[in-house]
């Protein structure tokens, strides 16, 4: 279960981390740190910490991805000529 939780987190981070890194680099660093903490827990065989840490990191990643999409949309809107 712990290995699966870590694998899912790593896959989601790999898949969506680029957008977060581009638009919200500070949030990317936070999620990256959370992922490193989960990996450390796995190395220490603290499987309960892996499961809870992975769940918390996935939630943080989901929020960061949503916020990055908003930031992207705002930057696109700022570049688009407004219609008056």
Phi and psi restraints in degrees (range 20) as a CNS / XPLOR table:
assign (resid 1 and name C) (resid 2 and name N)
       (resid 2 and name CA) (resid 2 and name C) 1.0 -65.2 20.0 2
assign (resid 2 and name N) (resid 2 and name CA)
       (resid 2 and name C) (resid 3 and name N) 1.0 -43.7 20.0 2
assign (resid 2 and name C) (resid 3 and name N)
       (resid 3 and name CA) (resid 3 and name C) 1.0 -63.8 20.0 2
assign (resid 3 and name N) (resid 3 and name CA)
       (resid 3 and name C) (resid 4 and name N) 1.0 -38.4 20.0 2
assign (resid 3 and name C) (resid 4 and name N)
       (resid 4 and name CA) (resid 4 and name C) 1.0 -65.5 20.0 2
assign (resid 4 and name N) (resid 4 and name CA)
       (resid 4 and name C) (resid 5 and name N) 1.0 -40.9 20.0 2
assign (resid 4 and name C) (resid 5 and name N)
       (resid 5 and name CA) (resid 5 and name C) 1.0 -62.8 20.0 2
assign (resid 5 and name N) (resid 5 and name CA)
       (resid 5 and name C) (resid 6 and name N) 1.0 -42.0 20.0 2
assign (resid 5 and name C) (resid 6 and name N)
       (resid 6 and name CA) (resid 6 and name C) 1.0 -66.2 20.0 2
assign (resid 6 and name N) (resid 6 and name CA)
       (resid 6 and name C) (resid 7 and name N) 1.0 -42.7 20.0 2
assign (resid 6 and name C) (resid 7 and name N)
       (resid 7 and name CA) (resid 7 and name C) 1.0 -62.2 20.0 2
assign (resid 7 and name N) (resid 7 and name CA)
       (resid 7 and name C) (resid 8 and name N) 1.0 -41.5 20.0 2
assign (resid 7 and name C) (resid 8 and name N)
       (resid 8 and name CA) (resid 8 and name C) 1.0 -64.1 20.0 2
assign (resid 8 and name N) (resid 8 and name CA)
       (resid 8 and name C) (resid 9 and name N) 1.0 -44.8 20.0 2
assign (resid 8 and name C) (resid 9 and name N)
       (resid 9 and name CA) (resid 9 and name C) 1.0 -60.6 20.0 2
assign (resid 9 and name N) (resid 9 and name CA)
       (resid 9 and name C) (resid 10 and name N) 1.0 -46.4 20.0 2
assign (resid 9 and name C) (resid 10 and name N)
       (resid 10 and name CA) (resid 10 and name C) 1.0 -62.0 20.0 2
assign (resid 10 and name N) (resid 10 and name CA)
       (resid 10 and name C) (resid 11 and name N) 1.0 -41.1 20.0 2
assign (resid 10 and name C) (resid 11 and name N)
       (resid 11 and name CA) (resid 11 and name C) 1.0 -65.2 20.0 2
assign (resid 11 and name N) (resid 11 and name CA)
       (resid 11 and name C) (resid 12 and name N) 1.0 -44.0 20.0 2
assign (resid 11 and name C) (resid 12 and name N)
       (resid 12 and name CA) (resid 12 and name C) 1.0 -66.8 20.0 2
assign (resid 12 and name N) (resid 12 and name CA)
       (resid 12 and name C) (resid 13 and name N) 1.0 -37.6 20.0 2
assign (resid 12 and name C) (resid 13 and name N)
       (resid 13 and name CA) (resid 13 and name C) 1.0 -65.6 20.0 2
assign (resid 13 and name N) (resid 13 and name CA)
       (resid 13 and name C) (resid 14 and name N) 1.0 -43.0 20.0 2
assign (resid 13 and name C) (resid 14 and name N)
       (resid 14 and name CA) (resid 14 and name C) 1.0 -62.6 20.0 2
assign (resid 14 and name N) (resid 14 and name CA)
       (resid 14 and name C) (resid 15 and name N) 1.0 -40.8 20.0 2
assign (resid 14 and name C) (resid 15 and name N)
       (resid 15 and name CA) (resid 15 and name C) 1.0 -70.7 20.0 2
assign (resid 15 and name N) (resid 15 and name CA)
       (resid 15 and name C) (resid 16 and name N) 1.0 -42.8 20.0 2
assign (resid 15 and name C) (resid 16 and name N)
       (resid 16 and name CA) (resid 16 and name C) 1.0 -114.5 20.0 2
assign (resid 16 and name N) (resid 16 and name CA)
       (resid 16 and name C) (resid 17 and name N) 1.0 -4.1 20.0 2
assign (resid 16 and name C) (resid 17 and name N)
       (resid 17 and name CA) (resid 17 and name C) 1.0 -63.3 20.0 2
assign (resid 17 and name N) (resid 17 and name CA)
       (resid 17 and name C) (resid 18 and name N) 1.0 -28.6 20.0 2
assign (resid 17 and name C) (resid 18 and name N)
       (resid 18 and name CA) (resid 18 and name C) 1.0 -60.9 20.0 2
assign (resid 18 and name N) (resid 18 and name CA)
       (resid 18 and name C) (resid 19 and name N) 1.0 -42.6 20.0 2
assign (resid 18 and name C) (resid 19 and name N)
       (resid 19 and name CA) (resid 19 and name C) 1.0 -65.7 20.0 2
assign (resid 19 and name N) (resid 19 and name CA)
       (resid 19 and name C) (resid 20 and name N) 1.0 -41.2 20.0 2
assign (resid 19 and name C) (resid 20 and name N)
       (resid 20 and name CA) (resid 20 and name C) 1.0 -64.7 20.0 2
assign (resid 20 and name N) (resid 20 and name CA)
       (resid 20 and name C) (resid 21 and name N) 1.0 -43.4 20.0 2
assign (resid 20 and name C) (resid 21 and name N)
       (resid 21 and name CA) (resid 21 and name C) 1.0 -61.6 20.0 2
assign (resid 21 and name N) (resid 21 and name CA)
       (resid 21 and name C) (resid 22 and name N) 1.0 -38.3 20.0 2
assign (resid 21 and name C) (resid 22 and name N)
       (resid 22 and name CA) (resid 22 and name C) 1.0 -70.7 20.0 2
assign (resid 22 and name N) (resid 22 and name CA)
       (resid 22 and name C) (resid 23 and name N) 1.0 -44.9 20.0 2
assign (resid 22 and name C) (resid 23 and name N)
       (resid 23 and name CA) (resid 23 and name C) 1.0 -98.5 20.0 2
assign (resid 23 and name N) (resid 23 and name CA)
       (resid 23 and name C) (resid 24 and name N) 1.0 -26.1 20.0 2
assign (resid 23 and name C) (resid 24 and name N)
       (resid 24 and name CA) (resid 24 and name C) 1.0 -138.6 20.0 2
assign (resid 24 and name N) (resid 24 and name CA)
       (resid 24 and name C) (resid 25 and name N) 1.0 70.1 20.0 2
assign (resid 24 and name C) (resid 25 and name N)
       (resid 25 and name CA) (resid 25 and name C) 1.0 -59.4 20.0 2
assign (resid 25 and name N) (resid 25 and name CA)
       (resid 25 and name C) (resid 26 and name N) 1.0 -31.5 20.0 2
assign (resid 25 and name C) (resid 26 and name N)
       (resid 26 and name CA) (resid 26 and name C) 1.0 -68.6 20.0 2
assign (resid 26 and name N) (resid 26 and name CA)
       (resid 26 and name C) (resid 27 and name N) 1.0 -36.9 20.0 2
assign (resid 26 and name C) (resid 27 and name N)
       (resid 27 and name CA) (resid 27 and name C) 1.0 -70.1 20.0 2
assign (resid 27 and name N) (resid 27 and name CA)
       (resid 27 and name C) (resid 28 and name N) 1.0 -35.7 20.0 2
assign (resid 27 and name C) (resid 28 and name N)
       (resid 28 and name CA) (resid 28 and name C) 1.0 -59.7 20.0 2
assign (resid 28 and name N) (resid 28 and name CA)
       (resid 28 and name C) (resid 29 and name N) 1.0 -45.2 20.0 2
assign (resid 28 and name C) (resid 29 and name N)
       (resid 29 and name CA) (resid 29 and name C) 1.0 -62.2 20.0 2
assign (resid 29 and name N) (resid 29 and name CA)
       (resid 29 and name C) (resid 30 and name N) 1.0 -37.6 20.0 2
assign (resid 29 and name C) (resid 30 and name N)
       (resid 30 and name CA) (resid 30 and name C) 1.0 -65.0 20.0 2
assign (resid 30 and name N) (resid 30 and name CA)
       (resid 30 and name C) (resid 31 and name N) 1.0 -45.7 20.0 2
assign (resid 30 and name C) (resid 31 and name N)
       (resid 31 and name CA) (resid 31 and name C) 1.0 -67.7 20.0 2
assign (resid 31 and name N) (resid 31 and name CA)
       (resid 31 and name C) (resid 32 and name N) 1.0 -39.4 20.0 2
assign (resid 31 and name C) (resid 32 and name N)
       (resid 32 and name CA) (resid 32 and name C) 1.0 -60.6 20.0 2
assign (resid 32 and name N) (resid 32 and name CA)
       (resid 32 and name C) (resid 33 and name N) 1.0 -40.1 20.0 2
assign (resid 32 and name C) (resid 33 and name N)
       (resid 33 and name CA) (resid 33 and name C) 1.0 -64.8 20.0 2
assign (resid 33 and name N) (resid 33 and name CA)
       (resid 33 and name C) (resid 34 and name N) 1.0 -42.3 20.0 2
assign (resid 33 and name C) (resid 34 and name N)
       (resid 34 and name CA) (resid 34 and name C) 1.0 -61.1 20.0 2
assign (resid 34 and name N) (resid 34 and name CA)
       (resid 34 and name C) (resid 35 and name N) 1.0 -41.4 20.0 2
assign (resid 34 and name C) (resid 35 and name N)
       (resid 35 and name CA) (resid 35 and name C) 1.0 -63.0 20.0 2
assign (resid 35 and name N) (resid 35 and name CA)
       (resid 35 and name C) (resid 36 and name N) 1.0 -42.4 20.0 2
assign (resid 35 and name C) (resid 36 and name N)
       (resid 36 and name CA) (resid 36 and name C) 1.0 -62.3 20.0 2
assign (resid 36 and name N) (resid 36 and name CA)
       (resid 36 and name C) (resid 37 and name N) 1.0 -39.2 20.0 2
assign (resid 36 and name C) (resid 37 and name N)
       (resid 37 and name CA) (resid 37 and name C) 1.0 -63.7 20.0 2
assign (resid 37 and name N) (resid 37 and name CA)
       (resid 37 and name C) (resid 38 and name N) 1.0 -40.5 20.0 2
assign (resid 37 and name C) (resid 38 and name N)
       (resid 38 and name CA) (resid 38 and name C) 1.0 -65.6 20.0 2
assign (resid 38 and name N) (resid 38 and name CA)
       (resid 38 and name C) (resid 39 and name N) 1.0 -41.8 20.0 2
assign (resid 38 and name C) (resid 39 and name N)
       (resid 39 and name CA) (resid 39 and name C) 1.0 -61.9 20.0 2
assign (resid 39 and name N) (resid 39 and name CA)
       (resid 39 and name C) (resid 40 and name N) 1.0 -40.2 20.0 2
assign (resid 39 and name C) (resid 40 and name N)
       (resid 40 and name CA) (resid 40 and name C) 1.0 -63.3 20.0 2
assign (resid 40 and name N) (resid 40 and name CA)
       (resid 40 and name C) (resid 41 and name N) 1.0 -41.1 20.0 2
assign (resid 40 and name C) (resid 41 and name N)
       (resid 41 and name CA) (resid 41 and name C) 1.0 -61.6 20.0 2
assign (resid 41 and name N) (resid 41 and name CA)
       (resid 41 and name C) (resid 42 and name N) 1.0 -39.4 20.0 2
assign (resid 41 and name C) (resid 42 and name N)
       (resid 42 and name CA) (resid 42 and name C) 1.0 -64.6 20.0 2
assign (resid 42 and name N) (resid 42 and name CA)
       (resid 42 and name C) (resid 43 and name N) 1.0 -42.6 20.0 2
assign (resid 42 and name C) (resid 43 and name N)
       (resid 43 and name CA) (resid 43 and name C) 1.0 -63.2 20.0 2
assign (resid 43 and name N) (resid 43 and name CA)
       (resid 43 and name C) (resid 44 and name N) 1.0 -33.0 20.0 2
assign (resid 43 and name C) (resid 44 and name N)
       (resid 44 and name CA) (resid 44 and name C) 1.0 -84.3 20.0 2
assign (resid 44 and name N) (resid 44 and name CA)
       (resid 44 and name C) (resid 45 and name N) 1.0 -1.9 20.0 2
assign (resid 44 and name C) (resid 45 and name N)
       (resid 45 and name CA) (resid 45 and name C) 1.0 62.4 20.0 2
assign (resid 45 and name N) (resid 45 and name CA)
       (resid 45 and name C) (resid 46 and name N) 1.0 33.0 20.0 2
assign (resid 45 and name C) (resid 46 and name N)
       (resid 46 and name CA) (resid 46 and name C) 1.0 -92.6 20.0 2
assign (resid 46 and name N) (resid 46 and name CA)
       (resid 46 and name C) (resid 47 and name N) 1.0 74.8 20.0 2
assign (resid 46 and name C) (resid 47 and name N)
       (resid 47 and name CA) (resid 47 and name C) 1.0 -64.5 20.0 2
assign (resid 47 and name N) (resid 47 and name CA)
       (resid 47 and name C) (resid 48 and name N) 1.0 -33.8 20.0 2
assign (resid 47 and name C) (resid 48 and name N)
       (resid 48 and name CA) (resid 48 and name C) 1.0 -62.7 20.0 2
assign (resid 48 and name N) (resid 48 and name CA)
       (resid 48 and name C) (resid 49 and name N) 1.0 -40.8 20.0 2
assign (resid 48 and name C) (resid 49 and name N)
       (resid 49 and name CA) (resid 49 and name C) 1.0 -66.5 20.0 2
assign (resid 49 and name N) (resid 49 and name CA)
       (resid 49 and name C) (resid 50 and name N) 1.0 -33.7 20.0 2
assign (resid 49 and name C) (resid 50 and name N)
       (resid 50 and name CA) (resid 50 and name C) 1.0 -62.8 20.0 2
assign (resid 50 and name N) (resid 50 and name CA)
       (resid 50 and name C) (resid 51 and name N) 1.0 -48.0 20.0 2
assign (resid 50 and name C) (resid 51 and name N)
       (resid 51 and name CA) (resid 51 and name C) 1.0 -65.1 20.0 2
assign (resid 51 and name N) (resid 51 and name CA)
       (resid 51 and name C) (resid 52 and name N) 1.0 -48.0 20.0 2
assign (resid 51 and name C) (resid 52 and name N)
       (resid 52 and name CA) (resid 52 and name C) 1.0 -69.7 20.0 2
assign (resid 52 and name N) (resid 52 and name CA)
       (resid 52 and name C) (resid 53 and name N) 1.0 -39.1 20.0 2
assign (resid 52 and name C) (resid 53 and name N)
       (resid 53 and name CA) (resid 53 and name C) 1.0 -66.4 20.0 2
assign (resid 53 and name N) (resid 53 and name CA)
       (resid 53 and name C) (resid 54 and name N) 1.0 -39.4 20.0 2
assign (resid 53 and name C) (resid 54 and name N)
       (resid 54 and name CA) (resid 54 and name C) 1.0 -66.1 20.0 2
assign (resid 54 and name N) (resid 54 and name CA)
       (resid 54 and name C) (resid 55 and name N) 1.0 -40.5 20.0 2
assign (resid 54 and name C) (resid 55 and name N)
       (resid 55 and name CA) (resid 55 and name C) 1.0 -63.4 20.0 2
assign (resid 55 and name N) (resid 55 and name CA)
       (resid 55 and name C) (resid 56 and name N) 1.0 -44.8 20.0 2
assign (resid 55 and name C) (resid 56 and name N)
       (resid 56 and name CA) (resid 56 and name C) 1.0 -65.1 20.0 2
assign (resid 56 and name N) (resid 56 and name CA)
       (resid 56 and name C) (resid 57 and name N) 1.0 -40.8 20.0 2
assign (resid 56 and name C) (resid 57 and name N)
       (resid 57 and name CA) (resid 57 and name C) 1.0 -67.1 20.0 2
assign (resid 57 and name N) (resid 57 and name CA)
       (resid 57 and name C) (resid 58 and name N) 1.0 -37.3 20.0 2
assign (resid 57 and name C) (resid 58 and name N)
       (resid 58 and name CA) (resid 58 and name C) 1.0 -64.6 20.0 2
assign (resid 58 and name N) (resid 58 and name CA)
       (resid 58 and name C) (resid 59 and name N) 1.0 -40.4 20.0 2
assign (resid 58 and name C) (resid 59 and name N)
       (resid 59 and name CA) (resid 59 and name C) 1.0 -62.5 20.0 2
assign (resid 59 and name N) (resid 59 and name CA)
       (resid 59 and name C) (resid 60 and name N) 1.0 -44.7 20.0 2
assign (resid 59 and name C) (resid 60 and name N)
       (resid 60 and name CA) (resid 60 and name C) 1.0 -62.9 20.0 2
assign (resid 60 and name N) (resid 60 and name CA)
       (resid 60 and name C) (resid 61 and name N) 1.0 -39.2 20.0 2
assign (resid 60 and name C) (resid 61 and name N)
       (resid 61 and name CA) (resid 61 and name C) 1.0 -65.5 20.0 2
assign (resid 61 and name N) (resid 61 and name CA)
       (resid 61 and name C) (resid 62 and name N) 1.0 -43.0 20.0 2
assign (resid 61 and name C) (resid 62 and name N)
       (resid 62 and name CA) (resid 62 and name C) 1.0 -60.1 20.0 2
assign (resid 62 and name N) (resid 62 and name CA)
       (resid 62 and name C) (resid 63 and name N) 1.0 -44.4 20.0 2
assign (resid 62 and name C) (resid 63 and name N)
       (resid 63 and name CA) (resid 63 and name C) 1.0 -64.5 20.0 2
assign (resid 63 and name N) (resid 63 and name CA)
       (resid 63 and name C) (resid 64 and name N) 1.0 -40.8 20.0 2
assign (resid 63 and name C) (resid 64 and name N)
       (resid 64 and name CA) (resid 64 and name C) 1.0 -65.3 20.0 2
assign (resid 64 and name N) (resid 64 and name CA)
       (resid 64 and name C) (resid 65 and name N) 1.0 -40.1 20.0 2
assign (resid 64 and name C) (resid 65 and name N)
       (resid 65 and name CA) (resid 65 and name C) 1.0 -63.9 20.0 2
assign (resid 65 and name N) (resid 65 and name CA)
       (resid 65 and name C) (resid 66 and name N) 1.0 -44.4 20.0 2
assign (resid 65 and name C) (resid 66 and name N)
       (resid 66 and name CA) (resid 66 and name C) 1.0 -62.1 20.0 2
assign (resid 66 and name N) (resid 66 and name CA)
       (resid 66 and name C) (resid 67 and name N) 1.0 -44.4 20.0 2
assign (resid 66 and name C) (resid 67 and name N)
       (resid 67 and name CA) (resid 67 and name C) 1.0 -65.3 20.0 2
assign (resid 67 and name N) (resid 67 and name CA)
       (resid 67 and name C) (resid 68 and name N) 1.0 -35.7 20.0 2
assign (resid 67 and name C) (resid 68 and name N)
       (resid 68 and name CA) (resid 68 and name C) 1.0 -66.5 20.0 2
assign (resid 68 and name N) (resid 68 and name CA)
       (resid 68 and name C) (resid 69 and name N) 1.0 -37.6 20.0 2
assign (resid 68 and name C) (resid 69 and name N)
       (resid 69 and name CA) (resid 69 and name C) 1.0 -65.7 20.0 2
assign (resid 69 and name N) (resid 69 and name CA)
       (resid 69 and name C) (resid 70 and name N) 1.0 -38.6 20.0 2
assign (resid 69 and name C) (resid 70 and name N)
       (resid 70 and name CA) (resid 70 and name C) 1.0 -64.4 20.0 2
assign (resid 70 and name N) (resid 70 and name CA)
       (resid 70 and name C) (resid 71 and name N) 1.0 -45.1 20.0 2
assign (resid 70 and name C) (resid 71 and name N)
       (resid 71 and name CA) (resid 71 and name C) 1.0 -61.3 20.0 2
assign (resid 71 and name N) (resid 71 and name CA)
       (resid 71 and name C) (resid 72 and name N) 1.0 -39.4 20.0 2
assign (resid 71 and name C) (resid 72 and name N)
       (resid 72 and name CA) (resid 72 and name C) 1.0 -62.8 20.0 2
assign (resid 72 and name N) (resid 72 and name CA)
       (resid 72 and name C) (resid 73 and name N) 1.0 -47.6 20.0 2
assign (resid 72 and name C) (resid 73 and name N)
       (resid 73 and name CA) (resid 73 and name C) 1.0 -61.6 20.0 2
assign (resid 73 and name N) (resid 73 and name CA)
       (resid 73 and name C) (resid 74 and name N) 1.0 -38.7 20.0 2
assign (resid 73 and name C) (resid 74 and name N)
       (resid 74 and name CA) (resid 74 and name C) 1.0 -65.8 20.0 2
assign (resid 74 and name N) (resid 74 and name CA)
       (resid 74 and name C) (resid 75 and name N) 1.0 -39.0 20.0 2
assign (resid 74 and name C) (resid 75 and name N)
       (resid 75 and name CA) (resid 75 and name C) 1.0 -69.1 20.0 2
assign (resid 75 and name N) (resid 75 and name CA)
       (resid 75 and name C) (resid 76 and name N) 1.0 -36.4 20.0 2
assign (resid 75 and name C) (resid 76 and name N)
       (resid 76 and name CA) (resid 76 and name C) 1.0 -66.7 20.0 2
assign (resid 76 and name N) (resid 76 and name CA)
       (resid 76 and name C) (resid 77 and name N) 1.0 -43.0 20.0 2
assign (resid 76 and name C) (resid 77 and name N)
       (resid 77 and name CA) (resid 77 and name C) 1.0 -64.2 20.0 2
assign (resid 77 and name N) (resid 77 and name CA)
       (resid 77 and name C) (resid 78 and name N) 1.0 -36.4 20.0 2
assign (resid 77 and name C) (resid 78 and name N)
       (resid 78 and name CA) (resid 78 and name C) 1.0 -67.7 20.0 2
assign (resid 78 and name N) (resid 78 and name CA)
       (resid 78 and name C) (resid 79 and name N) 1.0 -28.5 20.0 2
assign (resid 78 and name C) (resid 79 and name N)
       (resid 79 and name CA) (resid 79 and name C) 1.0 -85.7 20.0 2
assign (resid 79 and name N) (resid 79 and name CA)
       (resid 79 and name C) (resid 80 and name N) 1.0 -19.4 20.0 2
assign (resid 79 and name C) (resid 80 and name N)
       (resid 80 and name CA) (resid 80 and name C) 1.0 -79.9 20.0 2
assign (resid 80 and name N) (resid 80 and name CA)
       (resid 80 and name C) (resid 81 and name N) 1.0 138.8 20.0 2
assign (resid 80 and name C) (resid 81 and name N)
       (resid 81 and name CA) (resid 81 and name C) 1.0 -67.2 20.0 2
assign (resid 81 and name N) (resid 81 and name CA)
       (resid 81 and name C) (resid 82 and name N) 1.0 135.1 20.0 2
assign (resid 81 and name C) (resid 82 and name N)
       (resid 82 and name CA) (resid 82 and name C) 1.0 -79.6 20.0 2
assign (resid 82 and name N) (resid 82 and name CA)
       (resid 82 and name C) (resid 83 and name N) 1.0 147.2 20.0 2
assign (resid 82 and name C) (resid 83 and name N)
       (resid 83 and name CA) (resid 83 and name C) 1.0 -97.1 20.0 2
assign (resid 83 and name N) (resid 83 and name CA)
       (resid 83 and name C) (resid 84 and name N) 1.0 127.1 20.0 2
